[in-house]
Amino acid sequence: MQTELDAAHAAMEAAPDDGTARLRFYERLADGEVFLLLEAAPTDDRASPDLFDVEGISYALVFDREARLAEFVGKPAPFVGMSGRALAAMLAGQGIGVALNPDVAPSAMLIPPDAVDWLAATLAQGPAMMSARPVEVFAPRGLPGGLLQALDRKLAAAGGLAQAVWLVGVKYGDGGRGHMLGFVGALPGAETALAAAVGEALVFSGIDAGVLDVTFLPSADPIVGRLARVGLRFDLPELVVPAAPAAPGMDPDRPPKLR
């Protein structure tokens, strides 16, 4: 069965000069769950990846499905699941690449260490703070369809972190104009994650030098009604709380440390 990562890989391979297709592949890798093959079972939140060398470069064995890992190994073997972004952060700066789905999927490829480092650095970028308040809001216009699709994907994964979000055109007191996403009723502490998701949508949509302002509003703020009248609404699904990890190292967003 083809996975989302297989499809993104096929699109990238079909258009090797298309930077946007390449960015979307790395977005799918970052947002998805992956499974890292280990030398031994993790202990005390530390793990040793099963590495192999190709022309002097070490690669970690990574799969986007447990079944693919099992097919590759052919016997019981220790592994750990995590998000692709957590994997990139764990491997970054250590000169280790990723051998993705080797021999078991059409998306099989070697991702070199510098690409892993780039992905980790891209995902680690934080949003810039601003204090300007809009004096006028209006319907958004002129935004690329690729950016709207990227926002839809990112916000669909932010279930439960806010009550609603609207995209509007905006004019500020200094005369500046742009576009703004207004999050209404965000959970305390979720602002950084939501702003980072918007930043990633800009990066992975391939928009050069794109800027999209973000604001967080209480549901009682008078401007909320104006956003609802003229804005484009993105639906955030209800939060689904996963079961607690059963063993050390099995939380997808808290991977074990390398030994």
Rosetta blueprint (number, residue, H / E / L):
1 M L
2 Q L
3 T L
4 E H
5 L H
6 D H
7 A H
8 A H
9 H H
10 A H
11 A H
12 M H
13 E H
14 A H
15 A L
16 P L
17 D L
18 D L
19 G H
20 T H
21 A H
22 R H
23 L H
24 R H
25 F H
26 Y H
27 E H
28 R H
29 L H
30 A H
31 D H
32 G L
33 E E
34 V E
35 F E
36 L E
37 L E
38 L E
39 E L
40 A L
41 A L
42 P L
43 T E
44 D L
45 D L
46 R E
47 A E
48 S L
49 P E
50 D L
51 L E
52 F E
53 D E
54 V E
55 E L
56 G L
57 I E
58 S E
59 Y E
60 A E
61 L E
62 V E
63 F E
64 D L
65 R L
66 E H
67 A H
68 R H
69 L H
70 A H
71 E H
72 F H
73 V H
74 G L
75 K L
76 P L
77 A L
78 P L
79 F E
80 V E
81 G E
82 M E
83 S E
84 G H
85 R H
86 A H
87 L H
88 A H
89 A H
90 M H
91 L H
92 A L
93 G L
94 Q L
95 G L
96 I E
97 G E
98 V E
99 A E
100 L E
101 N L
102 P L
103 D L
104 V L
105 A L
106 P L
107 S L
108 A L
109 M E
110 L E
111 I E
112 P L
113 P H
114 D H
115 A H
116 V H
117 D H
118 W H
119 L H
120 A H
121 A H
122 T H
123 L H
124 A H
125 Q L
126 G L
127 P L
128 A L
129 M L
130 M L
131 S L
132 A L
133 R L
134 P E
135 V E
136 E E
137 V E
138 F E
139 A L
140 P L
141 R L
142 G L
143 L L
144 P L
145 G H
146 G H
147 L H
148 L H
149 Q H
150 A H
151 L H
152 D H
153 R H
154 K H
155 L H
156 A H
157 A L
158 A L
159 G L
160 G L
161 L L
162 A L
163 Q L
164 A E
165 V E
166 W E
167 L E
168 V E
169 G E
170 V E
171 K E
172 Y E
173 G L
174 D L
175 G L
176 G L
177 R E
178 G E
179 H E
180 M E
181 L E
182 G E
183 F E
184 V E
185 G L
186 A L
187 L L
188 P L
189 G L
190 A L
191 E H
192 T H
193 A H
194 L H
195 A H
196 A H
197 A H
198 V H
199 G H
200 E H
201 A H
202 L H
203 V H
204 F H
205 S L
206 G L
207 I L
208 D L
209 A L
210 G L
211 V L
212 L L
213 D E
214 V E
215 T E
216 F E
217 L E
218 P L
219 S L
220 A L
221 D L
222 P L
223 I H
224 V H
225 G H
226 R H
227 L H
228 A H
229 R H
230 V H
231 G L
232 L E
233 R E
234 F E
235 D L
236 L L
237 P L
238 E L
239 L L
240 V L
241 V L
242 P L
243 A L
244 A L
245 P L
246 A L
247 A L
248 P L
249 G L
250 M L
251 D L
252 P L
253 D L
254 R L
255 P L
256 P L
257 K E
258 L E
259 R L
